[in-house]
Amino acid sequence: MNGAIRDKEVRVINADGSQMGVMATKDALALAEQQNLDLVKIAPQAAPPVVKVMDYGKYRFEQQKKEKEARKNQKVIETKEIRLSLKIDTNDFNTKVGHAIKFLKSGDKVKSSIRFRGREMAHPQIGLEVQRRFAEALTEYATVEKPAKLEGRSMQMFLAPIVAKEASKPAKAEKPAPAAEKPE
């Protein structure tokens, strides 16, 4: 930028976007100072390098504003954990399924985990069965991202929400039925 540009010749683009052509760096710098603007190198790898006459402070401000707007509009997907057990009862299971549905509807991923305690380690097939039932109960709302896998004393499975196809399509406007005319 400005005095830090060490090239002998540069291709200059004016503040309004018009090409000024190839000129000496000191002439381009004088042109920028005359307009009370900065000379910024935008394509250093070109031959000769391309510089633009612009208000650098305003440019940086607009870039920061765009980045802030992009961060505000992005949706952060969280992973919510649901802990199950081998000896889970039906009502507890249904409650956990209800919580998982709520998480999936809000767009979050769900991590289903089972911790094996003591002698439960001898029966990992029961844990697989509970995870399979959990996944089946959520087939309408989620897909299995990572199937159930035993790691140490815990078994984990990841579920991702299904993106609603109906929500992405605009609703068709229905024509109202013609009102029956009343005889006078």
Salt bridges, closest charged atoms under 4 A:
ASP7 OD2 - LYS41 NZ 2.73
GLU69 OE1 - LYS72 NZ 3.79
GLU78 OE1 - LYS80 NZ 3.63
GLU81 OE2 - ARG83 NE 3.64
GLU120 OE2 - LYS87 NZ 3.72
GLU129 OE2 - ARG132 NH2 2.23
GLU136 OE2 - ARG132 NH1 2.23
GLU145 OE2 - LYS109 NZ 3.01
